[in-house]
């Protein structure tokens, strides 16, 4: 069954970054901020599917919130394609390890980006899941969290060089060292 080209669908940027595309023949340039939802006609989505990388963009980063449209556009969807941010957070905090591994294996890149983002912002306390993220994506959640910690306040270490520098630094207004100069002052008057 063909879809009406004027039917409008919600399309959401579900990645952790900005997503954009251009369709010069339609005079369209779209920029999606993180989490932004736009209402887009099916005819535009169809045109996007025909440009190089368009289907990949809709599969990995843009979520078309209607199974009928994704099926008609030829976008293969797994269960993880339909995950919302709340479901990703729930999977990180309460989901089984096996379901989490399935998410890392079958989810689109945008969902994996959100998994990494929420693993930092929550933070993710399950060390097995942290290790799975590192093994599957190369992203080290533990190290990223360490990098976010403030540096400990340590007293400055006095070395011979720093002691010499601080001793030579003036503490008051400078005073003359030489009082007798050998310069001849010439007055032109």
N, C-alpha and C positions, 0 to 999 in steps of 0.2 A: 504494500500500500504506500503510495507516494504521500509525502508530507507537504502540506500547504507551504509554499515558499515565504509567505508573509507571517507565518506563525512565529511568535516570539518566545525565546527560551532564556532562562537565567543561566549565565555563564560566569563562573567564579574562578578567580585566581587563587588556587589553593597551594601555591608554592611559598617559599620564604623570601622571594624577591619579586621585583617588578617584571611583568610580562607584556610584550607588545608585538603587534604585527601590522603589516600594511597590505592593503588590497588596492593597488593603483587603478585597476579597471573599474572599481566601484567608487574610487575616491575616498577610501576609508583608511584611517590610521587609528588604531586603538592602543591605549596604554592602560594596563590594569595594575593598580597598586596592590600591595599584599592584602589578601582577603577581600578585595573589591568584587562586587557582583554587578554585572552589566546585563541589560536586556537586549538580546541580539536576535535579528531575524534569521530564520533557517537558511534563507538564500545567501546570507553573508557567511554563515558557518559552512555551507556547501562550497562556496568560493574558496574559503580558507582551506578546506580539505583538498582542493586541487592544486594548491601551490606547494612548492617544495618545503617540506618540514611542517606543513600545516596540520596534518593529522597527528604528527608527533607532538606538536605543541598542545593540541587538544587532549591527547592521551596523557602526557606527562605533567602538564602545568595548569591547563584550564579544565575545569570540571563543568561539563554540560549537565545540568541537573534534570535530565529526562532520558530514561533508558531507550525510548522510542527513537529519539534523535541520534543518540550514539550508535545505535544499531543500524539506522538508515545511512549514517555517514561512514560506516565501516570502521568504527573505532572499537577495537577489542577491549572489553572491560572485565576485570576480575572483581571480586568482592571488595578489594582494597580501593578500587577507583571511587567507590561511593562513600568512603569514610569521611566523616566531618572532623573538625578540629577537636570537638568534645570526645568523639570516639577514639581518636589518636591518643589523647590525654588519658582516657580510661584504659586503653591498651597498655600504655606505658606504666600506669600506676597499678592496675588490677588484672590485666590480661595475662593469660597463660604464656609461658615461654614459647611453646609451639606456635601459638597464634601470632606471637611477636615475630618469630622467625619467618612465618609465612608472609607477614606484612613486609619484611625486609626483602624477601625473595620476589614477591609478585606485585608489590605496590608501584605505582608510577613514581617517577623521580620527584614530583612535587610533594607527594605524601612522605617520601623518605626525607626530603628537606625539612618538612614539618616535624618528623620524628626527631631529627637532630636538634632542631630549634627548641622543642619542648623538653628534650632530654637535658638541655642546659638550663632553661628557664624554670623548670619545676623545682628542683633538679631531679633527675632519675637516680634513685637510690639502689636499684637492683643491679648488682655488679655483673651478673650473668648477661643481662640485657645490654649493659654498657659494653661488655666484651663482644657481644654479637654485633652491635653497631660498628665497633672497630674492625671486626673480622670481615663484615659484609661491605662496608663503605670506606674503611680506612680512617674514619673520623674518630678521634679519641676523646670521648666525653669527659673522662677523668682529668686528662691534661687540660682540656678547655676550661673546666671548672677551676683548676688550680690557677690558670692564667687570669681568671676573673677575680681571684682573691686579692685583697690589698696587700702590698708589701709590708712586712713587719717593720716597725720602727726600731732601727738599730742605732745606737749611739755611734757617731763617726769615729773611726779608728784613727788614732794619732800615729802617723809614721814620721820618720825623720824629715821627709820632704814636706808634709803638711805642717809640721811644727815649725820648720824654717820659714814657710810661707806665712803662717799666721804671726810669727815673730816680726817679720819684716813689714807687715801691713800696718799702716799708721793708725793710731787710735785717736789722735787729736789732729788739729790743723797743722800742716807741715810748717816747720821753722827753718830758717836759713842755716846751712851748715858752714858756709864760708862767709866770714865778715869782712875780710880784707880782699878786695879784688885788685887785680893789676891792670885794670882797664883804664885807659885815658879817656876822660869824658871831654868831648869837644863841644863847645857851645857856639853856635853859628851866629849869635847876636852880637 
